[in-house]
Amino acid sequence: MSEEAVFQTSSEDRIIGKHVFGNLYGIEPDILNDKDLLQNLVLQAVKIANMNLVEVKSWSFGGKKGGVSVIALVEESHIALHTWNEYNYATLDVYTCGENSDPAAAFKFITDNLKPKKYQVFYADRSSE
């Protein structure tokens, strides 16, 4: 068997990587600093995106650049939300390798609920060859 044959894969074996991420500006402080609210939004987004939750963790940070971080580990990859108090700013990262999951739906749900004055969204194809 040639070396080339070992590395050939069918389309069935391909990893479908979908990554939606962005920056959210002008979020109200009462939303931005509510750890429980943010964690609940991420948990709801996991369901909306048809992902399977492994674990979720959240932390509040003090100081000048303090805020909240929420990380959901899902079987398909992750959702990460980070906020910064002083800047009324958040970053949101939704990555999945699940063929039937929808990271764009999770991103939209969280963004709609955070109600930023403006936001940027980016898409990346992280699929295997």
The first five atom37 places (N, CA, C, CB, O) and aatype in JSON, in Angstrom:
{
  "aatype": [12, 15, 6, 6, 0, 19, 13, 5, 16, 15, 15, 6, 3, 1, 9, 9, 7, 11, 8, 19, 13, 7, 2, 10, 18, 7, 9, 6, 14, 3, 9, 10, 2, 3, 11, 3, 10, 10, 5, 2, 10, 19, 10, 5, 0, 19, 11, 9, 0, 2, 12, 2, 10, 19, 6, 19, 11, 15, 17, 15, 13, 7, 7, 11, 11, 7, 7, 19, 15, 19, 9, 0, 10, 19, 6, 6, 15, 8, 9, 0, 10, 8, 16, 17, 2, 6, 18, 2, 18, 0, 16, 10, 3, 19, 18, 16, 4, 7, 6, 2, 15, 3, 14, 0, 0, 0, 13, 11, 13, 9, 16, 3, 2, 10, 11, 14, 11, 11, 18, 5, 19, 13, 18, 0, 3, 1, 15, 15, 6],
  "atom_mask": [
    [1, 1, 1, 1, 1],
    [1, 1, 1, 1, 1],
    [1, 1, 1, 1, 1],
    [1, 1, 1, 1, 1],
    [1, 1, 1, 1, 1],
    [1, 1, 1, 1, 1],
    [1, 1, 1, 1, 1],
    [1, 1, 1, 1, 1],
    [1, 1, 1, 1, 1],
    [1, 1, 1, 1, 1],
    [1, 1, 1, 1, 1],
    [1, 1, 1, 1, 1],
    [1, 1, 1, 1, 1],
    [1, 1, 1, 1, 1],
    [1, 1, 1, 1, 1],
    [1, 1, 1, 1, 1],
    [1, 1, 1, 0, 1],
    [1, 1, 1, 1, 1],
    [1, 1, 1, 1, 1],
    [1, 1, 1, 1, 1],
    [1, 1, 1, 1, 1],
    [1, 1, 1, 0, 1],
    [1, 1, 1, 1, 1],
    [1, 1, 1, 1, 1],
    [1, 1, 1, 1, 1],
    [1, 1, 1, 0, 1],
    [1, 1, 1, 1, 1],
    [1, 1, 1, 1, 1],
    [1, 1, 1, 1, 1],
    [1, 1, 1, 1, 1],
    [1, 1, 1, 1, 1],
    [1, 1, 1, 1, 1],
    [1, 1, 1, 1, 1],
    [1, 1, 1, 1, 1],
    [1, 1, 1, 1, 1],
    [1, 1, 1, 1, 1],
    [1, 1, 1, 1, 1],
    [1, 1, 1, 1, 1],
    [1, 1, 1, 1, 1],
    [1, 1, 1, 1, 1],
    [1, 1, 1, 1, 1],
    [1, 1, 1, 1, 1],
    [1, 1, 1, 1, 1],
    [1, 1, 1, 1, 1],
    [1, 1, 1, 1, 1],
    [1, 1, 1, 1, 1],
    [1, 1, 1, 1, 1],
    [1, 1, 1, 1, 1],
    [1, 1, 1, 1, 1],
    [1, 1, 1, 1, 1],
    [1, 1, 1, 1, 1],
    [1, 1, 1, 1, 1],
    [1, 1, 1, 1, 1],
    [1, 1, 1, 1, 1],
    [1, 1, 1, 1, 1],
    [1, 1, 1, 1, 1],
    [1, 1, 1, 1, 1],
    [1, 1, 1, 1, 1],
    [1, 1, 1, 1, 1],
    [1, 1, 1, 1, 1],
    [1, 1, 1, 1, 1],
    [1, 1, 1, 0, 1],
    [1, 1, 1, 0, 1],
    [1, 1, 1, 1, 1],
    [1, 1, 1, 1, 1],
    [1, 1, 1, 0, 1],
    [1, 1, 1, 0, 1],
    [1, 1, 1, 1, 1],
    [1, 1, 1, 1, 1],
    [1, 1, 1, 1, 1],
    [1, 1, 1, 1, 1],
    [1, 1, 1, 1, 1],
    [1, 1, 1, 1, 1],
    [1, 1, 1, 1, 1],
    [1, 1, 1, 1, 1],
    [1, 1, 1, 1, 1],
    [1, 1, 1, 1, 1],
    [1, 1, 1, 1, 1],
    [1, 1, 1, 1, 1],
    [1, 1, 1, 1, 1],
    [1, 1, 1, 1, 1],
    [1, 1, 1, 1, 1],
    [1, 1, 1, 1, 1],
    [1, 1, 1, 1, 1],
    [1, 1, 1, 1, 1],
    [1, 1, 1, 1, 1],
    [1, 1, 1, 1, 1],
    [1, 1, 1, 1, 1],
    [1, 1, 1, 1, 1],
    [1, 1, 1, 1, 1],
    [1, 1, 1, 1, 1],
    [1, 1, 1, 1, 1],
    [1, 1, 1, 1, 1],
    [1, 1, 1, 1, 1],
    [1, 1, 1, 1, 1],
    [1, 1, 1, 1, 1],
    [1, 1, 1, 1, 1],
    [1, 1, 1, 0, 1],
    [1, 1, 1, 1, 1],
    [1, 1, 1, 1, 1],
    [1, 1, 1, 1, 1],
    [1, 1, 1, 1, 1],
    [1, 1, 1, 1, 1],
    [1, 1, 1, 1, 1],
    [1, 1, 1, 1, 1],
    [1, 1, 1, 1, 1],
    [1, 1, 1, 1, 1],
    [1, 1, 1, 1, 1],
    [1, 1, 1, 1, 1],
    [1, 1, 1, 1, 1],
    [1, 1, 1, 1, 1],
    [1, 1, 1, 1, 1],
    [1, 1, 1, 1, 1],
    [1, 1, 1, 1, 1],
    [1, 1, 1, 1, 1],
    [1, 1, 1, 1, 1],
    [1, 1, 1, 1, 1],
    [1, 1, 1, 1, 1],
    [1, 1, 1, 1, 1],
    [1, 1, 1, 1, 1],
    [1, 1, 1, 1, 1],
    [1, 1, 1, 1, 1],
    [1, 1, 1, 1, 1],
    [1, 1, 1, 1, 1],
    [1, 1, 1, 1, 1],
    [1, 1, 1, 1, 1],
    [1, 1, 1, 1, 1],
    [1, 1, 1, 1, 1],
    [1, 1, 1, 1, 1]
  ],
  "atom_positions": [
    [[0.85, -1.17, 0.0], [0.0, 0.0, 0.0], [0.9, 1.24, 0.0], [-0.97, 0.0, 1.23], [1.85, 1.32, 0.78]],
    [[0.6, 2.18, -0.86], [1.42, 3.39, -0.93], [1.08, 4.32, 0.23], [1.2, 4.11, -2.27], [0.01, 4.24, 0.83]],
    [[2.03, 5.2, 0.53], [1.82, 6.17, 1.6], [0.63, 7.07, 1.29], [3.08, 7.03, 1.81], [-0.13, 7.44, 2.19]],
    [[0.45, 7.41, 0.01], [-0.66, 8.27, -0.4], [-2.0, 7.62, -0.08], [-0.57, 8.57, -1.9], [-2.93, 8.31, 0.36]],
    [[-2.12, 6.34, -0.29], [-3.37, 5.63, -0.04], [-3.74, 5.65, 1.44], [-3.27, 4.2, -0.53], [-4.93, 5.66, 1.77]],
    [[-2.76, 5.65, 2.32], [-3.02, 5.66, 3.75], [-3.72, 6.95, 4.17], [-1.72, 5.48, 4.53], [-4.55, 6.92, 5.08]],
    [[-3.41, 8.05, 3.54], [-3.93, 9.34, 3.95], [-5.17, 9.79, 3.21], [-2.88, 10.36, 3.79], [-5.71, 10.85, 3.51]],
    [[-5.63, 9.02, 2.25], [-6.84, 9.38, 1.54], [-8.05, 9.08, 2.43], [-6.94, 8.63, 0.18], [-8.11, 8.03, 3.08]],
    [[-8.99, 9.99, 2.44], [-10.2, 9.76, 3.22], [-11.41, 10.04, 2.34], [-10.23, 10.66, 4.49], [-11.32, 10.78, 1.36]],
    [[-12.5, 9.45, 2.68], [-13.74, 9.71, 1.95], [-14.41, 10.94, 2.55], [-14.69, 8.48, 2.0], [-14.02, 11.41, 3.62]],
    [[-15.4, 11.44, 1.86], [-16.13, 12.6, 2.38], [-16.83, 12.26, 3.7], [-17.16, 13.1, 1.35], [-17.1, 13.15, 4.5]],
    [[-17.13, 10.98, 3.91], [-17.76, 10.56, 5.16], [-16.81, 10.73, 6.35], [-18.21, 9.11, 5.06], [-17.27, 10.9, 7.48]],
    [[-15.5, 10.67, 6.1], [-14.51, 10.77, 7.17], [-14.06, 12.21, 7.42], [-13.32, 9.93, 6.83], [-13.24, 12.45, 8.31]],
    [[-14.56, 13.13, 6.68], [-14.14, 14.53, 6.76], [-14.68, 15.19, 8.02], [-14.61, 15.3, 5.52], [-15.82, 14.95, 8.41]],
    [[-13.87, 16.02, 8.64], [-14.31, 16.83, 9.78], [-14.92, 18.11, 9.23], [-13.11, 17.14, 10.76], [-14.3, 18.81, 8.43]],
    [[-16.12, 18.43, 9.66], [-16.8, 19.65, 9.23], [-16.64, 20.67, 10.36], [-18.32, 19.39, 8.89], [-17.4, 20.65, 11.32]],
    [[-15.66, 21.56, 10.23], [-15.4, 22.56, 11.25], [-16.02, 23.9, 10.89], [0.0, 0.0, 0.0], [-15.71, 24.47, 9.84]],
    [[-16.9, 24.39, 11.76], [-17.56, 25.69, 11.54], [-17.27, 26.58, 12.73], [-19.12, 25.51, 11.33], [-17.53, 26.2, 13.88]],
    [[-16.72, 27.75, 12.47], [-16.3, 28.65, 13.54], [-16.93, 30.02, 13.29], [-14.73, 28.75, 13.6], [-16.71, 30.65, 12.26]],
    [[-17.7, 30.47, 14.25], [-18.33, 31.8, 14.21], [-17.85, 32.54, 15.44], [-19.93, 31.7, 14.16], [-17.99, 32.05, 16.56]],
    [[-17.28, 33.72, 15.24], [-16.73, 34.47, 16.37], [-16.86, 35.96, 16.1], [-15.25, 34.09, 16.63], [-17.0, 36.39, 14.95]],
    [[-16.82, 36.75, 17.18], [-16.97, 38.18, 16.98], [-16.75, 39.01, 18.22], [0.0, 0.0, 0.0], [-16.47, 38.52, 19.31]],
    [[-16.9, 40.32, 18.0], [-16.72, 41.35, 19.03], [-18.04, 42.09, 19.2], [-15.57, 42.33, 18.65], [-18.67, 42.48, 18.22]],
    [[-18.44, 42.29, 20.45], [-19.71, 42.94, 20.76], [-19.44, 44.19, 21.58], [-20.67, 41.97, 21.52], [-18.79, 44.12, 22.62]],
    [[-19.95, 45.33, 21.11], [-19.64, 46.63, 21.71], [-20.9, 47.29, 22.28], [-18.99, 47.55, 20.68], [-22.0, 47.13, 21.75]],
    [[-20.72, 48.02, 23.37], [-21.82, 48.81, 23.92], [-22.88, 47.99, 24.63], [0.0, 0.0, 0.0], [-24.07, 48.26, 24.49]],
    [[-22.46, 47.01, 25.38], [-23.41, 46.18, 26.15], [-23.67, 46.85, 27.5], [-22.85, 44.72, 26.34], [-22.75, 47.36, 28.13]],
    [[-24.91, 46.84, 27.92], [-25.29, 47.44, 29.2], [-24.58, 46.73, 30.36], [-26.83, 47.4, 29.4], [-24.49, 45.5, 30.36]],
    [[-24.07, 47.48, 31.34], [-23.32, 46.88, 32.45], [-24.11, 45.84, 33.25], [-22.87, 47.96, 33.37], [-23.52, 44.85, 33.71]],
    [[-25.41, 46.03, 33.42], [-26.18, 45.06, 34.19], [-26.24, 43.7, 33.5], [-27.6, 45.58, 34.44], [-26.38, 42.68, 34.17]],
    [[-26.15, 43.67, 32.19], [-26.11, 42.41, 31.44], [-24.67, 41.88, 31.43], [-26.62, 42.62, 29.98], [-24.44, 40.69, 31.65]],
    [[-23.75, 42.76, 31.18], [-22.34, 42.42, 31.01], [-21.73, 41.74, 32.24], [-21.55, 43.65, 30.7], [-20.82, 40.92, 32.1]],
    [[-22.22, 42.07, 33.42], [-21.63, 41.59, 34.67], [-22.44, 40.52, 35.37], [-21.44, 42.73, 35.6], [-22.07, 40.08, 36.46]],
    [[-23.53, 40.08, 34.77], [-24.42, 39.1, 35.39], [-23.97, 37.68, 35.02], [-25.9, 39.35, 34.97], [-24.37, 37.14, 33.99]],
    [[-23.13, 37.1, 35.87], [-22.54, 35.78, 35.59], [-23.62, 34.73, 35.37], [-21.62, 35.36, 36.74], [-23.5, 33.92, 34.45]],
    [[-24.65, 34.72, 36.19], [-25.7, 33.71, 36.05], [-26.46, 33.87, 34.73], [-26.68, 33.8, 37.22], [-26.72, 32.88, 34.04]],
    [[-26.8, 35.09, 34.38], [-27.48, 35.36, 33.11], [-26.62, 34.9, 31.94], [-27.81, 36.86, 32.97], [-27.11, 34.22, 31.03]],
    [[-25.34, 35.26, 31.95], [-24.45, 34.91, 30.85], [-24.29, 33.39, 30.73], [-23.08, 35.56, 31.05], [-24.3, 32.85, 29.62]],
    [[-24.16, 32.71, 31.86], [-24.05, 31.25, 31.81], [-25.32, 30.63, 31.27], [-23.74, 30.68, 33.21], [-25.26, 29.68, 30.48]],
    [[-26.47, 31.14, 31.68], [-27.74, 30.61, 31.17], [-27.89, 30.84, 29.68], [-28.9, 31.25, 31.92], [-28.42, 29.98, 28.97]],
    [[-27.44, 32.0, 29.19], [-27.5, 32.26, 27.74], [-26.65, 31.25, 26.98], [-27.01, 33.69, 27.43], [-27.07, 30.73, 25.94]],
    [[-25.46, 30.98, 27.49], [-24.59, 30.02, 26.82], [-25.21, 28.62, 26.84], [-23.2, 29.99, 27.5], [-25.16, 27.91, 25.84]],
    [[-25.8, 28.24, 27.96], [-26.45, 26.92, 28.04], [-27.62, 26.81, 27.06], [-26.94, 26.66, 29.47], [-27.81, 25.77, 26.43]],
    [[-28.4, 27.86, 26.95], [-29.5, 27.85, 25.98], [-28.98, 27.79, 24.55], [-30.39, 29.09, 26.16], [-29.55, 27.12, 23.69]],
    [[-27.87, 28.5, 24.29], [-27.28, 28.51, 22.96], [-26.77, 27.13, 22.56], [-26.13, 29.52, 22.9], [-26.84, 26.76, 21.38]],
    [[-26.27, 26.37, 23.52], [-25.83, 24.99, 23.26], [-26.99, 24.19, 22.68], [-25.29, 24.31, 24.56], [-26.83, 23.47, 21.69]],
    [[-28.16, 24.31, 23.29], [-29.34, 23.58, 22.82], [-29.79, 24.09, 21.45], [-30.49, 23.71, 23.83], [-30.08, 23.29, 20.56]],
    [[-29.85, 25.4, 21.3], [-30.3, 26.0, 20.03], [-29.41, 25.57, 18.87], [-30.3, 27.54, 20.14], [-29.89, 25.36, 17.76]],
    [[-28.12, 25.43, 19.14], [-27.16, 25.06, 18.09], [-27.06, 23.55, 17.88], [-25.79, 25.61, 18.44], [-26.27, 23.09, 17.06]],
    [[-27.87, 22.78, 18.6], [-27.87, 21.33, 18.47], [-26.51, 20.73, 18.83], [-28.25, 20.93, 17.05], [-25.98, 19.88, 18.12]],
    [[-25.96, 21.21, 19.96], [-24.7, 20.69, 20.47], [-24.99, 19.89, 21.73], [-23.7, 21.85, 20.77], [-26.07, 19.98, 22.31]],
    [[-24.01, 19.1, 22.15], [-24.14, 18.24, 23.32], [-23.19, 18.71, 24.42], [-23.86, 16.76, 22.96], [-21.97, 18.62, 24.27]],
    [[-23.74, 19.21, 25.51], [-22.95, 19.78, 26.59], [-22.15, 18.71, 27.33], [-23.85, 20.52, 27.56], [-22.68, 17.65, 27.68]],
    [[-20.88, 19.01, 27.58], [-20.04, 18.19, 28.44], [-19.95, 18.85, 29.8], [-18.62, 17.99, 27.82], [-20.18, 18.21, 30.83]],
    [[-19.62, 20.16, 29.81], [-19.49, 20.9, 31.06], [-19.5, 22.39, 30.76], [-18.2, 20.5, 31.82], [-19.06, 22.83, 29.69]],
    [[-20.0, 23.17, 31.71], [-19.94, 24.62, 31.59], [-19.32, 25.17, 32.87], [-21.36, 25.24, 31.34], [-19.59, 24.67, 33.97]],
    [[-18.5, 26.18, 32.73], [-17.86, 26.86, 33.86], [-17.96, 28.37, 33.62], [-16.36, 26.42, 34.04], [-17.96, 28.83, 32.48]],
    [[-18.05, 29.11, 34.71], [-18.05, 30.58, 34.59], [-17.29, 31.18, 35.76], [-19.5, 31.13, 34.54], [-17.25, 30.63, 36.86]],
    [[-16.7, 32.34, 35.49], [-15.9, 33.05, 36.48], [-16.16, 34.54, 36.37], [-14.4, 32.74, 36.29], [-16.39, 35.06, 35.29]],
    [[-16.11, 35.22, 37.52], [-16.15, 36.68, 37.57], [-14.76, 37.17, 37.95], [-17.23, 37.21, 38.58], [-14.12, 36.6, 38.83]],
    [[-14.31, 38.23, 37.29], [-13.0, 38.8, 37.56], [-13.16, 40.27, 37.94], [-12.07, 38.66, 36.33], [-13.94, 40.99, 37.33]],
    [[-12.41, 40.7, 38.95], [-12.45, 42.09, 39.38], [-11.35, 42.88, 38.7], [0.0, 0.0, 0.0], [-10.7, 42.41, 37.77]],
    [[-11.15, 44.09, 39.19], [-10.08, 44.91, 38.66], [-10.52, 45.77, 37.5], [0.0, 0.0, 0.0], [-11.66, 45.7, 37.04]],
    [[-9.6, 46.58, 37.03], [-9.88, 47.54, 35.97], [-10.45, 46.88, 34.73], [-8.62, 48.29, 35.62], [-11.38, 47.41, 34.11]],
    [[-9.92, 45.74, 34.36], [-10.39, 45.06, 33.16], [-11.19, 43.81, 33.51], [-9.21, 44.69, 32.26], [-11.22, 42.85, 32.74]],
    [[-11.83, 43.82, 34.66], [-12.59, 42.67, 35.11], [-13.82, 42.43, 34.27], [0.0, 0.0, 0.0], [-14.23, 43.27, 33.47]],
    [[-14.41, 41.28, 34.46], [-15.61, 40.9, 33.73], [-15.99, 39.49, 34.07], [0.0, 0.0, 0.0], [-15.72, 39.0, 35.16]],
    [[-16.62, 38.84, 33.12], [-17.1, 37.48, 33.29], [-16.6, 36.65, 32.11], [-18.65, 37.42, 33.4], [-16.57, 37.12, 30.97]],
    [[-16.23, 35.41, 32.39], [-15.92, 34.45, 31.34], [-16.8, 33.23, 31.54], [-14.42, 34.05, 31.34], [-16.95, 32.73, 32.65]],
    [[-17.38, 32.75, 30.44], [-18.19, 31.53, 30.45], [-17.65, 30.63, 29.34], [-19.73, 31.84, 30.26], [-17.54, 31.04, 28.19]],
    [[-17.33, 29.41, 29.72], [-16.83, 28.44, 28.75], [-17.72, 27.21, 28.8], [-15.34, 28.07, 29.04], [-17.89, 26.6, 29.86]],
    [[-18.29, 26.85, 27.66], [-19.05, 25.6, 27.56], [-18.25, 24.64, 26.69], [-20.49, 25.84, 26.97], [-17.99, 24.91, 25.51]],
    [[-17.86, 23.53, 27.28], [-17.24, 22.46, 26.52], [-18.37, 21.59, 26.01], [-16.21, 21.64, 27.39], [-19.19, 21.09, 26.78]],
    [[-18.41, 21.41, 24.71], [-19.43, 20.56, 24.09], [-18.72, 19.43, 23.36], [-20.35, 21.38, 23.12], [-17.55, 19.55, 23.02]],
    [[-19.43, 18.36, 23.12], [-18.83, 17.23, 22.4], [-18.28, 17.68, 21.05], [-19.86, 16.1, 22.19], [-17.29, 17.14, 20.57]],
    [[-18.91, 18.67, 20.46], [-18.52, 19.15, 19.14], [-17.4, 20.19, 19.18], [-19.72, 19.74, 18.45], [-16.76, 20.41, 18.16]],
    [[-17.13, 20.82, 20.3], [-16.01, 21.74, 20.53], [-16.32, 22.68, 21.7], [-15.71, 22.56, 19.26], [-16.25, 22.25, 22.85]],
    [[-16.67, 23.97, 21.43], [-16.85, 24.89, 22.56], [-17.64, 26.15, 22.19], [-15.5, 25.29, 23.11], [-17.8, 26.51, 21.02]],
    [[-18.13, 26.81, 23.25], [-18.61, 28.2, 23.19], [-17.85, 28.94, 24.28], [-20.19, 28.3, 23.39], [-17.79, 28.48, 25.42]],
    [[-17.27, 30.08, 23.94], [-16.54, 30.9, 24.91], [-17.05, 32.33, 24.82], [-15.0, 30.85, 24.66], [-17.08, 32.93, 23.75]],
    [[-17.45, 32.88, 25.98], [-17.93, 34.26, 26.08], [-17.1, 34.96, 27.14], [-19.46, 34.32, 26.43], [-16.99, 34.48, 28.27]],
    [[-16.51, 36.09, 26.79], [-15.69, 36.88, 27.72], [-16.17, 38.33, 27.69], [-14.16, 36.79, 27.34], [-16.37, 38.9, 26.62]],
    [[-16.36, 38.92, 28.88], [-16.79, 40.33, 28.95], [-15.75, 41.16, 29.68], [-18.17, 40.44, 29.66], [-14.98, 40.65, 30.5]],
    [[-15.74, 42.45, 29.38], [-14.86, 43.42, 30.04], [-15.72, 44.58, 30.53], [-13.73, 43.92, 29.06], [-16.33, 45.29, 29.74]],
    [[-15.75, 44.75, 31.88], [-16.59, 45.76, 32.52], [-16.35, 47.18, 32.0], [-16.38, 45.74, 34.0], [-17.27, 47.86, 31.55]],
    [[-15.11, 47.59, 32.07], [-14.77, 48.97, 31.78], [-15.08, 49.39, 30.35], [-13.33, 49.21, 32.07], [-15.28, 50.57, 30.06]],
    [[-15.11, 48.42, 29.45], [-15.25, 48.74, 28.03], [-16.63, 48.42, 27.46], [-14.21, 48.01, 27.25], [-16.87, 48.64, 26.28]],
    [[-17.53, 47.89, 28.3], [-18.86, 47.47, 27.83], [-18.72, 46.6, 26.59], [-19.76, 48.7, 27.52], [-19.44, 46.78, 25.6]],
    [[-17.8, 45.66, 26.66], [-17.33, 44.9, 25.51], [-17.32, 43.4, 25.83], [-15.93, 45.37, 25.08], [-17.1, 43.0, 26.97]],
    [[-17.56, 42.59, 24.8], [-17.48, 41.14, 24.96], [-16.95, 40.52, 23.67], [-18.86, 40.55, 25.33], [-17.1, 41.08, 22.58]],
    [[-16.34, 39.36, 23.83], [-16.0, 38.54, 22.67], [-16.76, 37.23, 22.79], [-14.45, 38.29, 22.57], [-17.0, 36.73, 23.89]],
    [[-17.15, 36.71, 21.65], [-17.93, 35.47, 21.61], [-17.33, 34.57, 20.55], [-19.44, 35.76, 21.32], [-17.07, 34.99, 19.43]],
    [[-17.11, 33.32, 20.93], [-16.47, 32.34, 20.07], [-17.3, 31.07, 20.09], [-15.0, 32.07, 20.52], [-17.48, 30.47, 21.16]],
    [[-17.81, 30.64, 18.94], [-18.6, 29.42, 18.85], [-17.97, 28.54, 17.77], [-20.12, 29.73, 18.54], [-18.0, 28.88, 16.58]],
    [[-17.42, 27.43, 18.19], [-16.76, 26.54, 17.24], [-17.34, 25.15, 17.39], [-15.22, 26.51, 17.47], [-17.55, 24.67, 18.5]],
    [[-17.6, 24.51, 16.27], [-18.15, 23.17, 16.31], [-17.62, 22.34, 15.15], [-19.67, 23.21, 16.27], [-17.4, 22.85, 14.05]],
    [[-17.42, 21.08, 15.42], [-17.09, 20.13, 14.36], [-18.26, 19.17, 14.15], [-15.8, 19.35, 14.7], [-18.1, 18.13, 13.51]],
    [[-19.4, 19.51, 14.67], [-20.59, 18.67, 14.5], [-21.28, 18.98, 13.18], [0.0, 0.0, 0.0], [-21.63, 20.13, 12.91]],
    [[-21.48, 17.96, 12.37], [-22.1, 18.16, 11.07], [-23.51, 18.72, 11.19], [-22.14, 16.85, 10.31], [-23.96, 19.46, 10.31]],
    [[-24.22, 18.39, 12.26], [-25.61, 18.83, 12.42], [-25.76, 20.01, 13.37], [-26.45, 17.68, 12.91], [-26.88, 20.4, 13.69]],
    [[-24.66, 20.57, 13.81], [-24.76, 21.71, 14.72], [-24.7, 23.02, 13.95], [-23.62, 21.66, 15.77], [-24.25, 23.06, 12.8]],
    [[-25.18, 24.07, 14.58], [-25.32, 25.38, 13.92], [-24.71, 26.47, 14.8], [-26.81, 25.68, 13.62], [-25.43, 27.1, 15.58]],
    [[-23.4, 26.71, 14.69], [-22.78, 27.73, 15.52], [-23.31, 29.14, 15.24], [-21.29, 27.71, 15.33], [-23.31, 29.98, 16.14]],
    [[-23.76, 29.4, 14.03], [-24.31, 30.73, 13.71], [-25.59, 30.99, 14.51], [-24.6, 30.85, 12.2], [-25.83, 32.12, 14.93]],
    [[-26.4, 29.96, 14.72], [-27.62, 30.13, 15.52], [-27.28, 30.44, 16.97], [-28.49, 28.86, 15.45], [-27.94, 31.26, 17.6]],
    [[-26.24, 29.78, 17.5], [-25.82, 30.06, 18.88], [-25.29, 31.49, 18.99], [-24.73, 29.06, 19.33], [-25.63, 32.2, 19.94]],
    [[-24.47, 31.9, 18.03], [-23.92, 33.26, 18.04], [-25.04, 34.28, 17.99], [-22.96, 33.46, 16.85], [-25.04, 35.24, 18.77]],
    [[-26.0, 34.09, 17.1], [-27.12, 35.04, 16.97], [-27.94, 35.1, 18.25], [-28.03, 34.63, 15.79], [-28.3, 36.19, 18.69]],
    [[-28.24, 33.95, 18.85], [-29.03, 33.93, 20.08], [-28.35, 34.72, 21.19], [-29.27, 32.48, 20.53], [-28.98, 35.56, 21.83]],
    [[-27.07, 34.45, 21.42], [-26.36, 35.16, 22.48], [-26.27, 36.64, 22.17], [-24.94, 34.57, 22.67], [-26.52, 37.47, 23.05]],
    [[-25.92, 36.99, 20.95], [-25.8, 38.41, 20.57], [-27.13, 39.14, 20.72], [-25.3, 38.53, 19.11], [-27.17, 40.24, 21.26]],
    [[-28.21, 38.53, 20.26], [-29.54, 39.15, 20.39], [-29.87, 39.43, 21.85], [-30.62, 38.25, 19.77], [-30.47, 40.46, 22.16]],
    [[-29.49, 38.54, 22.75], [-29.81, 38.7, 24.17], [-28.87, 39.65, 24.9], [-29.78, 37.36, 24.85], [-29.26, 40.25, 25.9]],
    [[-27.65, 39.8, 24.42], [-26.72, 40.76, 25.03], [-27.01, 42.19, 24.58], [-25.28, 40.39, 24.68], [-26.6, 43.15, 25.25]],
    [[-27.7, 42.34, 23.48], [-28.15, 43.65, 22.97], [-27.01, 44.66, 22.82], [-29.2, 44.22, 23.9], [-27.11, 45.77, 23.33]],
    [[-25.93, 44.29, 22.13], [-24.86, 45.27, 21.92], [-25.33, 46.38, 20.99], [-23.6, 44.58, 21.33], [-26.23, 46.18, 20.17]],
    [[-24.72, 47.55, 21.12], [-25.04, 48.66, 20.21], [-24.53, 48.36, 18.82], [-24.44, 49.99, 20.73], [-25.13, 48.79, 17.83]],
    [[-23.42, 47.62, 18.73], [-22.92, 47.16, 17.44], [-22.08, 45.92, 17.69], [-22.09, 48.28, 16.72], [-21.62, 45.66, 18.8]],
    [[-21.88, 45.16, 16.63], [-21.03, 43.97, 16.75], [-20.43, 43.61, 15.4], [-21.84, 42.79, 17.31], [-20.9, 44.04, 14.35]],
    [[-19.37, 42.82, 15.46], [-18.73, 42.26, 14.28], [-18.86, 40.75, 14.38], [-17.21, 42.7, 14.17], [-18.78, 40.19, 15.48]],
    [[-19.06, 40.1, 13.25], [-19.11, 38.64, 13.24], [-18.21, 38.15, 12.11], [-20.58, 38.12, 13.05], [-18.17, 38.72, 11.02]],
    [[-17.49, 37.07, 12.4], [-16.55, 36.48, 11.45], [-16.85, 34.99, 11.35], [-15.07, 36.72, 11.87], [-17.32, 34.36, 12.3]],
    [[-16.58, 34.44, 10.19], [-16.8, 33.01, 9.95], [-15.5, 32.4, 9.44], [-17.96, 32.79, 8.92], [-14.79, 33.01, 8.64]],
    [[-15.2, 31.2, 9.9], [-14.05, 30.48, 9.4], [-14.42, 29.03, 9.16], [-12.87, 30.58, 10.39], [-15.11, 28.4, 9.97]],
    [[-13.97, 28.51, 8.03], [-14.13, 27.1, 7.73], [-12.92, 26.38, 8.3], [-14.28, 26.85, 6.2], [-11.79, 26.62, 7.87]],
    [[-13.14, 25.51, 9.27], [-12.04, 24.78, 9.9], [-12.19, 23.28, 9.64], [-12.0, 25.06, 11.43], [-11.86, 22.45, 10.48]],
    [[-12.69, 22.98, 8.45], [-12.89, 21.59, 8.06], [-11.58, 20.96, 7.62], [-13.93, 21.49, 6.94], [-10.66, 21.64, 7.17]],
    [[-11.52, 19.64, 7.75], [-10.35, 18.92, 7.24], [-10.46, 18.83, 5.72], [-10.24, 17.49, 7.87], [-11.5, 19.12, 5.13]],
    [[-9.39, 18.43, 5.1], [-9.4, 18.31, 3.64], [-10.19, 17.12, 3.19], [-7.99, 18.2, 3.1], [-10.3, 16.86, 1.99]]
  ]
}
